[in-house]
Amino acid sequence: MVFSKVFKLFTTKALAVPTRGTGKCNNKDSKTNENVVPLNEIHRFIRECFEKLGVKKENALIMADGLVAADHRGIFSHGLSRLEPYLNDITNKRCDPNACPKIMMESASTAAVNGNNGLGAVIGVFCMDLAMKKASETGIAIVVANGSNHFGINMFYTERAAEKGFIGMAFTNTSPVMVPAGAKDVCLGTNPISISAPAEGKDRMVMDLATTAVSFGKIETYRRNKQQIPLGWGLDETGKETTDPELVVKSRKLMPLGGNVSYKGTGFALMVECLSGLLADAAYGPNVRQWGQKTDKPANLGHGFIAIDPEKFPAGFQKRLSDLLNYIRKMQPVDPNQPVLVPGDLERKIMEKINKQGGIVYTPTHMSMVEKVSKELGVRTVKFK
């Protein structure tokens, strides 16, 4: 999600919290707390689903942490809605949920990790923690991983770094859905980029964007809610722009950041490939399998993680960042009802709303999936507030 998209109006029916890109909210029965699912309850449900399939507790906790973190920030395309695909990967033995990441080679400030076809979030946490450990000694470190799977939202890892005082960056390649500028067919993934930097107190700058016009998950969200997508997001099977999300989900063709006449998105996607798939010796570009595809071929996704310790640089970084962020926030807005935000502000507002509400109101589609999985696995369904 590019900045212009992040702060663009984006409404989702039946959600009781604002999604990223809007300050609006559909308070469905929020006064009576009807259908509000507490965060700890949805976390419990997700964790128990993984454990029911034999996933060890520490890995199940990480998976639940990552999915709940997405929904808590209003990124519903990468939260609970991703539970079933993850469970299917385990059930169909497309990944080893209890595999341990292994360091294959390293130096004082670098490491290459083999994820051994494990859970993406488990591998991601391992790698970011390793990068922070090395950066605390050398000032900056990069860790790459191959043999991985889908790992959720990038900011889950970069915020993990920022919480400990580091500047964190995360990159991952994904299944090919981007049609590069000037081309007819897909070759690259959404290949998202994230950076989080700590400011004073609990303030920080948090950016997480796809190198396509939007993430594929957002297209799926529009389809679930029977909404048209804006032109410039996706193409139908013939390569024509469309506002029908159903056609884009079928074609799996997304436009690059900046549109199909701009090389910005293609260039950023290639940068991510350099810092993830290519550097890690993972699958890359058109060689990455489609997620959920019925095949014995492992995903072999590549990730990259960079940690920078501001303490190894001139003093006062956090103070200077706070000064800049607050300057931007205080700038006169074009629309008096829409204050100027910096990356990360919107997610914090959503989190505050959810905390005040006591949990999340999911869509009927989400709750149908919860009931289905609950019955299939024999896991206690969620309790409303």
Buried (B, 14 or more C-beta within 10 A) or exposed (E): BBEEBBBBEBBBEBBBBBBBBBBEBBEBEBEEBEBBBBBEBBBBBBBBBBBBBEBEEEBBBBBBBBBBBBBBBBBBBBBBBBBBEBBEBBEEEBBBBBBEBBBBEBEEBBBBBBBBBBBBBBBBBBBBBBBBEBBBEBBBBBBBBBBBBBBBBBBBBBBBBBEBBBBBBBBBBBBBBBBBBEBEEBBBBBBBBBBBBBBBEEBBBBBBBBBBBBBBBBBBBBBBBEBEBBEBBBBBEEEEBBBBBBBBBEBBBBBBBBBBEBBBBBBBBBBBBBBBBBBBBBBBBEEBBBBBEEEEEBBBBBBBBBBBBBEEEEEEBBEBBBEEBEEEEEEEEEEEEEEBBBBBBBBBBBBEBBEEBBBBBBBEEBBEBBEEBBEEBEBEEBEBB
